[in-house]
Amino acid sequence: MVWVIGALVLSYLVGGFPTAILAGKLLRGIDVRDYGSHNAGATNVWRVLGAKPAVGVLLVDAFKGVVAVVFISRIGAAGQLLDATTLEVLCGLMAIVGHIWTVFAGFRGGKGVGTAAGVFGALAPWAVLIALVSFVAVVALTRYISAGSITAGVVLAAALIVQHALYPETLPHIVMVVGTVVAFLVIVKHRSNIRRLLNGTENRFGRPASAAPTASASTETKAPEAGKS
């Protein structure tokens, strides 16, 4: 039991590594959660810091998920309490939870998209590939990253369900169930984006990244909305 708990806690801590927040601190001396959408994720880093830092943040966030599934889960295996697949799924889930509710930044992290992509890229690569294609297609058509992320969540859940139904030997039941739950969680975390999409006020992809916040800009954007993360 100790080995399993240790693996889960370590997965949470790795997932909670605040990539976007550190990028803001190192590159501009700011907390990206004070600007843009007030979210500690790659999309908001793109808005505030630019494309290159955003790509770096996304890759690191995805890597956190891969590390939890592929490497940290092996620690739990030493306890011989759970099977390998169950450990991989649970460690991946804890990494996603850590990213969304990071202990290193007041439990205000990102929305879980990048880390979830890494987790299920390791567990169910074909389903993630289909979700990625849907993400790219929706963003290309609408220029809304949030719409692409929401669509990818729906498509991921659908792809996992279909794969398990048609080829159960290629996708364990627990991967399908947890993947569907995570997809729903990611969609729920985008509820503010959904409201802005419906209101026509959501930011489109392709707008230039904001310059380093000035004192006046800080006054306008400094106060995050209550409950946003």
C-alpha positions as CSV (number, residue, x, y, z in Angstrom):
1,M,0.0,0.0,0.0
2,V,2.9,2.4,0.8
3,W,4.3,2.0,-2.7
4,V,1.0,2.7,-4.3
5,I,0.3,5.8,-2.2
6,G,3.8,7.0,-2.8
7,A,3.3,6.7,-6.6
8,L,0.0,8.5,-6.5
9,V,1.4,11.3,-4.4
10,L,4.5,11.7,-6.6
11,S,2.2,11.7,-9.7
12,Y,0.2,14.5,-8.2
13,L,3.3,16.5,-7.4
14,V,4.8,16.0,-10.9
15,G,1.4,17.0,-12.4
16,G,1.3,20.0,-10.2
17,F,4.6,21.4,-11.5
18,P,3.3,24.9,-12.4
19,T,4.8,25.3,-15.8
20,A,2.8,28.2,-17.0
21,I,3.3,30.2,-13.8
22,L,7.0,29.6,-13.8
23,A,7.2,30.7,-17.5
24,G,5.5,34.0,-16.6
25,K,7.8,34.5,-13.6
26,L,11.0,33.7,-15.5
27,L,10.2,35.5,-18.8
28,R,8.3,38.6,-17.6
29,G,8.3,38.5,-13.8
30,I,4.5,38.2,-13.7
31,D,1.9,35.6,-12.7
32,V,0.0,34.7,-15.9
33,R,-3.1,34.1,-13.8
34,D,-3.3,37.9,-13.3
35,Y,-3.8,38.5,-17.1
36,G,-5.8,37.2,-20.0
37,S,-8.2,34.4,-19.0
38,H,-6.5,34.1,-15.6
39,N,-5.7,30.5,-16.3
40,A,-2.4,28.8,-15.8
41,G,-2.3,26.9,-19.1
42,A,-0.6,27.0,-22.4
43,T,-3.4,29.0,-24.1
44,N,-3.2,31.8,-21.7
45,V,0.6,31.8,-21.9
46,W,0.2,32.2,-25.6
47,R,-2.0,35.3,-25.0
48,V,0.3,36.8,-22.5
49,L,3.8,35.7,-23.4
50,G,3.6,34.6,-27.0
51,A,3.7,31.4,-29.1
52,K,7.1,30.0,-28.3
53,P,6.7,30.0,-24.5
54,A,3.2,28.5,-25.0
55,V,4.5,25.6,-27.1
56,G,7.1,25.0,-24.4
57,V,4.5,25.0,-21.6
58,L,2.3,22.6,-23.6
59,L,5.1,20.2,-24.2
60,V,6.2,20.1,-20.5
61,D,2.6,19.8,-19.4
62,A,2.0,16.8,-21.7
63,F,5.4,15.3,-20.6
64,K,4.2,15.4,-17.0
65,G,1.3,13.1,-17.9
66,V,3.6,10.7,-19.8
67,V,6.1,10.6,-16.9
68,A,3.3,9.7,-14.4
69,V,1.9,6.9,-16.6
70,V,5.1,5.4,-18.0
71,F,7.6,5.8,-15.1
72,I,6.0,6.7,-11.8
73,S,3.4,4.0,-12.0
74,R,6.3,1.5,-11.8
75,I,6.9,2.6,-8.2
76,G,3.5,1.5,-7.2
77,A,4.0,-1.9,-8.9
78,A,6.6,-2.7,-6.3
79,G,3.8,-3.1,-3.8
80,Q,2.1,-5.8,-6.0
81,L,-1.3,-4.5,-4.9
82,L,-2.8,-3.4,-8.2
83,D,-2.2,-4.5,-11.8
84,A,0.0,-2.4,-14.0
85,T,-2.8,-0.9,-16.1
86,T,-4.8,0.3,-13.1
87,L,-1.7,1.9,-11.6
88,E,-0.9,3.6,-14.9
89,V,-4.5,5.0,-15.1
90,L,-4.5,6.1,-11.4
91,C,-1.1,7.8,-11.6
92,G,-2.2,9.6,-14.8
93,L,-5.4,10.7,-13.2
94,M,-3.4,12.1,-10.2
95,A,-1.1,14.0,-12.6
96,I,-4.1,15.6,-14.2
97,V,-5.6,16.5,-10.8
98,G,-2.2,17.9,-9.8
99,H,-2.1,20.1,-12.9
100,I,-5.7,21.5,-12.3
101,W,-5.4,21.9,-8.5
102,T,-1.6,22.4,-8.0
103,V,-0.4,22.5,-4.4
104,F,2.4,24.7,-5.5
105,A,0.2,27.6,-6.5
106,G,-2.7,27.8,-4.2
107,F,-4.6,25.0,-5.9
108,R,-5.2,27.2,-9.0
109,G,-3.7,25.5,-12.0
110,G,-4.7,24.9,-15.6
111,K,-7.6,23.2,-17.2
112,G,-5.9,19.9,-17.7
113,V,-5.8,19.7,-21.5
114,G,-2.1,19.3,-22.0
115,T,-1.5,16.9,-19.2
116,A,-4.5,14.8,-20.1
117,A,-3.2,14.6,-23.7
118,G,0.1,13.2,-22.3
119,V,-1.7,10.8,-20.1
120,F,-4.0,9.3,-22.7
121,G,-1.4,9.7,-25.4
122,A,0.5,7.0,-23.4
123,L,-2.6,5.0,-22.6
124,A,-4.8,5.2,-25.7
125,P,-2.7,6.8,-28.5
126,W,-5.3,6.2,-31.3
127,A,-8.1,7.9,-29.4
128,V,-5.8,10.9,-28.6
129,L,-4.8,11.1,-32.3
130,I,-8.4,11.3,-33.4
131,A,-9.1,13.9,-30.7
132,L,-6.1,15.9,-31.8
133,V,-7.3,15.9,-35.4
134,S,-10.7,17.2,-34.3
135,F,-9.0,19.9,-32.2
136,V,-6.9,21.1,-35.2
137,A,-9.9,21.0,-37.5
138,V,-12.2,23.0,-35.1
139,V,-9.5,25.6,-34.3
140,A,-8.7,26.0,-38.1
141,L,-12.4,26.5,-38.8
142,T,-13.3,28.7,-35.9
143,R,-10.0,30.1,-34.5
144,Y,-11.3,29.3,-31.0
145,I,-8.8,27.2,-29.0
146,S,-11.4,26.7,-26.4
147,A,-13.9,25.3,-28.9
148,G,-11.2,23.0,-30.2
149,S,-10.4,21.8,-26.6
150,I,-14.0,21.2,-25.8
151,T,-14.6,19.3,-29.1
152,A,-11.4,17.2,-28.4
153,G,-12.8,16.3,-25.0
154,V,-16.0,15.0,-26.5
155,V,-14.3,13.2,-29.3
156,L,-11.8,11.6,-26.9
157,A,-14.6,10.2,-24.8
158,A,-16.5,9.0,-27.9
159,A,-13.3,7.4,-29.4
160,L,-12.5,5.6,-26.1
161,I,-16.1,4.2,-25.8
162,V,-16.1,3.1,-29.4
163,Q,-12.7,1.5,-29.2
164,H,-13.6,-0.4,-26.1
165,A,-16.9,-1.6,-27.5
166,L,-15.4,-2.8,-30.8
167,Y,-11.9,-3.9,-29.7
168,P,-12.1,-4.4,-25.9
169,E,-8.8,-6.3,-26.0
170,T,-7.0,-3.1,-27.1
171,L,-8.4,-0.9,-24.4
172,P,-9.0,-1.9,-20.8
173,H,-12.3,-1.0,-19.3
174,I,-10.7,1.3,-16.7
175,V,-9.0,3.4,-19.4
176,M,-12.3,4.0,-21.1
177,V,-14.1,4.9,-17.9
178,V,-11.4,7.2,-16.5
179,G,-10.8,8.7,-19.9
180,T,-14.5,9.6,-20.2
181,V,-14.5,11.1,-16.7
182,V,-11.4,13.2,-17.5
183,A,-12.9,14.4,-20.8
184,F,-16.0,15.5,-18.9
185,L,-13.8,17.2,-16.3
186,V,-11.9,19.1,-19.0
187,I,-15.2,20.3,-20.5
188,V,-16.5,21.4,-17.1
189,K,-13.2,23.4,-16.6
190,H,-14.0,25.2,-19.8
191,R,-17.5,26.4,-18.6
192,S,-16.4,30.1,-18.6
193,N,-15.2,29.7,-22.2
194,I,-18.5,28.1,-23.1
195,R,-20.3,31.2,-21.7
196,R,-18.0,33.5,-23.7
197,L,-18.5,31.4,-26.9
198,L,-22.3,31.7,-26.5
199,N,-22.0,35.4,-25.8
200,G,-19.6,36.0,-28.7
201,T,-16.9,37.4,-26.4
202,E,-14.3,34.6,-26.6
203,N,-10.8,35.4,-27.8
204,R,-9.9,34.0,-31.2
205,F,-6.6,32.3,-32.0
206,G,-4.4,34.4,-34.2
207,R,-4.6,37.7,-32.3
208,P,-1.1,38.9,-31.4
209,A,0.3,38.0,-28.0
210,S,0.0,40.8,-25.5
211,A,3.1,42.9,-24.7
212,A,4.6,42.8,-21.3
213,P,1.8,44.2,-19.0
214,T,2.3,47.8,-18.0
215,A,1.2,49.4,-14.8
216,S,-2.0,50.7,-16.4
217,A,-2.7,47.3,-18.0
218,S,-2.1,45.7,-14.7
219,T,-4.8,47.8,-13.1
220,E,-7.3,46.7,-15.7
221,T,-6.5,43.0,-15.7
222,K,-5.0,42.3,-12.3
223,A,-8.1,41.2,-10.5
224,P,-9.1,37.7,-11.5
225,E,-12.8,36.8,-11.4
226,A,-13.8,34.9,-8.3
227,G,-13.7,31.2,-8.8
228,K,-11.7,31.3,-12.0
229,S,-8.7,29.0,-12.3
